[in-house]
Amino acid sequence: MRTSFAFALLTSLVACGGPGTPGDDDDVPADSGTDLPPDRGFRITSPDITIEPGQEITYCYYFRTPNTEPMAVKRWKSVMTPGSHHMIMYATNSDTKPVGTVSDQDCGFGTGSLDVPQWTYSAQTPSAEIALPPDDGAGQPLAQEIGPNTAGFFQMHYLNATDDPIQVHVTLDAFALEASESYTQTAPFITFNGSINIPANAIGDVESQQSPVPAGSKFWMMSTHAHKQAVKTRVLDGTAEVFSSTDWEHPGAQMFMTPTEFYSFASGMLTYECTYDNTGSNKAMTIQTGDSANLDEMCMASGYFFPATASRFCFNGGTCFSL
């Protein structure tokens, strides 16, 4: 669904990460230079960018996927160089900027574009890998569909905490099923609280919203995203806790990888909540929703569901879009 309303919401959403799981090493990125691209699938690598000492900045790298036929992706693997906070891969219906562009302006959307990005994959650790469940309960693997020559971009958030300039880039590998293999489509489910209002000096402030989940849907991953004032994040199904974390920067994820583990929301509603302590350097000010990790906050639930024909994005509870 492409609307100016959804475009405005996603403009504020784009600056932070969501679905994705840590790789084998959360601290040291793998040497992607020694790895070969997927035999079936594709690899995308962003150009090197220089980040100055103390600089925090978001860049986007615009591309077309190199696959010449439809791909059903069964596994993603990403590597971010040191200094990277997160990356997101978005797919778009057209080129929002010329292919090959690297820009920190209008990151991801282009001037006046209403081509709403489709959240595809993200990571918040230097090395990350996510393998989709191989059995949907009827013997078919789950996969994400990527069309040939798909327009898209990486949204990359960097913070150079060192005293020297650093060179940064992102490498993403997509591993696909064989063309003849049947599969069930899965897609991201993203929620976003645009109404956060944490009072000055607040302790234990809880910001919570509910979003409807598609009828008959099953989830195989669930996580959250928040900024540094968050002391706890949770996803609930009624009163049942589906996921929780006390680490705002690397919350991890709850995986439901087999047919007996897939999670269905019995209540039909996904409740997501974030608890905040406003005790940092900005404690004298009210903190609201925004994309700055230092000055603003976020509260999101994110995961993957199936069966799906498109990604699902829910803003402020019940306002949901298929993208």
C-alpha positions in Angstrom: 0.0 0.0 0.0 1.5 3.3 -1.0 0.1 6.4 0.7 1.5 9.8 1.8 0.5 8.9 5.4 2.5 5.7 5.4 5.4 7.6 3.8 5.5 10.1 6.6 5.4 7.4 9.3 8.2 5.4 7.7 10.4 8.6 7.3 10.6 8.6 11.1 10.9 4.9 11.4 13.7 4.3 9.0 16.6 5.3 11.3 16.7 2.2 13.5 16.9 -1.5 13.1 14.5 -4.3 13.6 14.2 -8.0 12.7 17.5 -9.8 12.6 19.4 -12.2 14.9 23.0 -12.2 16.2 25.6 -14.2 14.4 28.0 -16.6 16.1 30.1 -13.6 17.3 28.3 -10.4 18.4 31.5 -8.4 18.8 33.9 -9.2 16.0 32.7 -9.1 12.4 33.5 -12.1 10.1 36.1 -11.5 7.4 33.6 -11.5 4.5 36.6 -11.1 2.1 37.4 -14.8 2.6 33.8 -16.0 2.0 32.4 -16.8 -1.4 29.1 -15.4 -2.6 26.1 -17.8 -2.5 26.1 -20.4 -5.2 22.4 -19.6 -5.7 21.4 -16.1 -4.5 23.3 -12.9 -4.5 25.7 -10.6 -2.7 25.5 -6.8 -2.2 28.4 -4.8 -0.8 28.2 -1.0 -0.1 31.1 1.2 -1.0 33.6 2.3 1.7 32.5 5.4 3.6 34.8 7.5 5.9 33.3 8.3 9.3 35.1 11.0 11.2 36.1 10.7 14.9 33.0 11.2 17.2 30.6 11.4 14.2 27.2 9.8 14.3 25.5 9.7 10.9 23.1 7.6 8.8 23.8 6.8 5.2 21.8 5.0 2.5 23.3 3.0 -0.4 21.0 2.5 -3.4 21.2 -0.6 -5.6 19.4 -3.1 -7.8 19.7 -6.7 -6.7 21.9 -8.7 -9.1 19.5 -11.7 -9.5 18.1 -12.1 -13.0 15.2 -14.4 -11.9 12.9 -14.5 -8.9 14.6 -15.7 -5.8 13.0 -17.4 -2.7 15.5 -16.4 0.0 16.0 -19.1 2.7 18.9 -17.5 4.6 20.4 -14.0 5.1 24.0 -13.3 6.3 25.4 -9.8 6.9 28.7 -8.4 8.0 29.2 -4.8 9.2 32.6 -3.2 9.8 33.4 -1.7 13.2 31.6 1.5 13.9 28.2 0.3 12.5 25.2 0.4 14.9 22.7 -1.3 12.6 21.8 -1.9 9.0 18.4 -2.4 7.2 17.8 -3.7 3.7 14.7 -2.2 2.2 13.1 -3.1 -1.2 11.3 -0.4 -3.2 9.0 -0.5 -6.2 11.3 1.9 -8.2 14.7 3.6 -7.8 14.3 6.3 -5.1 17.8 7.5 -6.0 20.2 6.6 -8.9 21.7 3.1 -8.5 25.1 3.4 -6.8 24.3 6.5 -4.9 25.6 6.9 -1.3 23.8 9.7 0.5 23.0 11.0 4.0 20.2 13.3 2.6 16.5 12.2 2.4 18.0 8.8 3.3 16.0 6.1 1.6 13.1 8.1 0.1 14.3 10.7 -2.3 12.6 14.1 -2.6 8.9 13.8 -2.8 8.9 10.0 -3.3 5.8 8.0 -2.2 7.5 4.7 -2.9 7.1 3.3 0.6 10.1 1.0 1.5 9.5 -2.6 2.3 11.5 -3.7 5.4 13.3 -6.9 4.2 16.2 -7.7 6.6 18.1 -6.0 9.4 20.9 -6.5 11.8 22.2 -4.8 15.0 25.4 -6.9 15.4 28.6 -6.8 13.4 28.0 -10.4 12.2 24.5 -11.6 11.8 22.8 -14.6 10.1 19.2 -15.7 9.9 18.1 -19.0 8.5 14.4 -19.3 7.8 12.5 -22.4 9.1 12.9 -25.3 6.8 9.4 -26.7 7.5 6.1 -24.8 7.6 4.3 -27.7 9.2 3.3 -29.2 5.8 6.8 -30.0 4.7 7.6 -26.8 2.8 10.4 -24.3 3.7 9.6 -20.7 4.4 11.2 -18.1 2.2 11.1 -14.4 1.4 10.5 -13.4 -2.2 12.9 -11.1 -4.0 12.1 -10.3 -7.6 14.7 -10.0 -10.4 16.6 -6.7 -10.4 14.7 -5.4 -7.4 15.3 -1.8 -6.5 16.4 -1.2 -2.9 18.8 0.3 -0.5 20.8 -0.3 2.7 20.0 2.1 5.5 23.2 2.2 7.7 23.7 3.9 11.0 27.2 4.7 12.1 28.9 6.0 15.2 32.7 6.4 15.3 33.6 6.3 19.0 37.4 6.3 18.2 39.9 9.1 17.8 40.6 8.3 14.2 38.7 8.2 10.9 37.3 4.8 10.1 36.3 3.1 6.8 32.9 1.4 6.9 30.8 -0.8 4.7 28.1 -3.5 4.7 28.1 -6.9 3.0 24.8 -8.8 2.6 24.4 -12.3 1.2 21.1 -13.8 0.2 20.9 -17.6 -0.1 18.0 -18.8 -2.2 16.1 -22.1 -2.7 16.4 -23.9 -6.0 14.0 -22.6 -8.7 12.0 -25.8 -8.7 11.5 -25.9 -4.9 8.1 -25.1 -3.5 7.8 -22.9 -0.5 5.6 -20.8 1.8 6.1 -17.1 1.7 7.0 -15.3 5.0 7.4 -11.5 5.6 8.3 -9.0 8.3 5.7 -7.8 10.9 6.7 -4.4 12.3 5.1 -2.2 14.9 6.1 1.4 15.8 5.0 3.6 18.7 4.9 7.2 17.5 3.5 8.7 20.7 6.2 8.1 23.3 6.2 10.8 26.0 8.7 10.1 28.8 8.5 12.8 31.6 11.6 14.5 32.9 13.3 12.4 35.6 10.9 9.6 35.2 11.6 6.1 36.6 9.8 3.1 35.3 7.7 4.9 32.7 5.9 2.3 30.6 4.8 3.1 27.0 2.5 0.4 25.6 0.4 -0.2 22.5 -1.5 -3.1 20.8 -1.6 -4.1 17.2 -3.8 -6.7 15.5 -2.1 -9.7 13.9 -3.4 -11.3 10.7 -5.9 -14.0 11.3 -4.4 -17.5 11.1 -0.8 -16.1 11.1 2.1 -17.9 12.7 5.3 -16.2 13.9 8.8 -17.8 13.8 10.7 -14.8 15.3 10.0 -12.0 17.6 12.2 -9.1 18.9 12.0 -5.5 20.0 13.9 -2.2 19.4 14.4 0.8 21.7 17.0 3.4 22.6 19.2 3.9 25.6 16.6 5.1 28.1 14.9 1.7 27.9 15.5 -0.7 30.8 13.1 -3.4 29.6 11.2 -4.3 26.4 8.4 -6.8 26.1 6.0 -8.4 23.7 2.7 -9.9 25.1 -0.2 -12.0 23.9 -2.8 -10.9 26.4 -1.0 -11.5 29.7 1.3 -14.1 28.3 4.9 -12.9 27.7 6.2 -13.8 24.2 9.5 -11.9 24.4 11.4 -9.7 26.8 14.8 -8.1 27.0 16.8 -5.8 29.4 19.5 -5.0 26.8 18.3 -2.1 24.6 21.2 -2.2 22.3 21.3 -5.9 21.5 17.9 -7.3 22.6 18.3 -10.6 20.9 15.3 -12.5 19.6 12.9 -15.3 20.5 13.0 -17.9 17.8 10.1 -20.4 17.0 11.8 -22.5 14.3 9.8 -25.7 14.1 6.1 -26.5 13.5 5.6 -27.3 17.1 7.1 -24.0 18.2 5.5 -21.5 15.7 3.7 -18.9 17.7 0.1 -17.8 17.1 -1.4 -14.9 19.1 -4.4 -16.4 20.9 -5.7 -12.9 21.7 -5.4 -11.8 18.1 -3.5 -8.8 19.4 0.2 -8.1 19.8 1.0 -5.9 22.8 4.4 -4.3 22.9 5.7 -2.2 25.7 9.0 -0.4 26.7 9.9 0.6 30.2 12.2 3.7 30.5 14.3 5.4 33.2 14.9 9.0 32.2 18.1 9.4 34.3 20.8 10.2 31.7 22.3 13.4 30.6 19.0 14.6 29.2 16.9 13.7 32.3 15.6 17.2 32.7 13.8 17.1 29.4 10.8 15.2 28.2 11.8 12.5 25.7 9.6 11.7 22.8 9.6 9.4 19.7 12.5 10.2 17.3 15.5 8.7 15.5 18.3 10.0 17.6 19.8 7.4 19.9 20.9 10.1 22.2 18.0 12.5 22.4 14.9 10.5 21.4 13.3 7.1 22.0 11.7 4.3 20.1 9.5 1.4 21.0 9.0 -1.3 18.5 8.1 -5.0 18.2 9.4 -6.8 15.1 9.3 -10.3 13.7 8.4 -12.5 10.8 5.1 -14.2 10.1 3.5 -16.5 7.6 1.5 -17.2 5.5 2.2 -13.7 4.0 1.9 -11.9 0.7 3.5 -8.7 1.9 5.2 -7.1 4.9 2.9 -5.7 7.6 3.6 -2.3 9.3 1.5 -1.1 12.3 1.8 2.5 13.6 0.4 3.6 16.9 -1.5 0.4 17.5 -4.3 -0.4 15.0 -3.2 1.6 12.0 -1.7 -1.2 9.9 -0.5 -1.3 6.2 0.6 -4.1 3.9 3.7 -3.0 2.0 
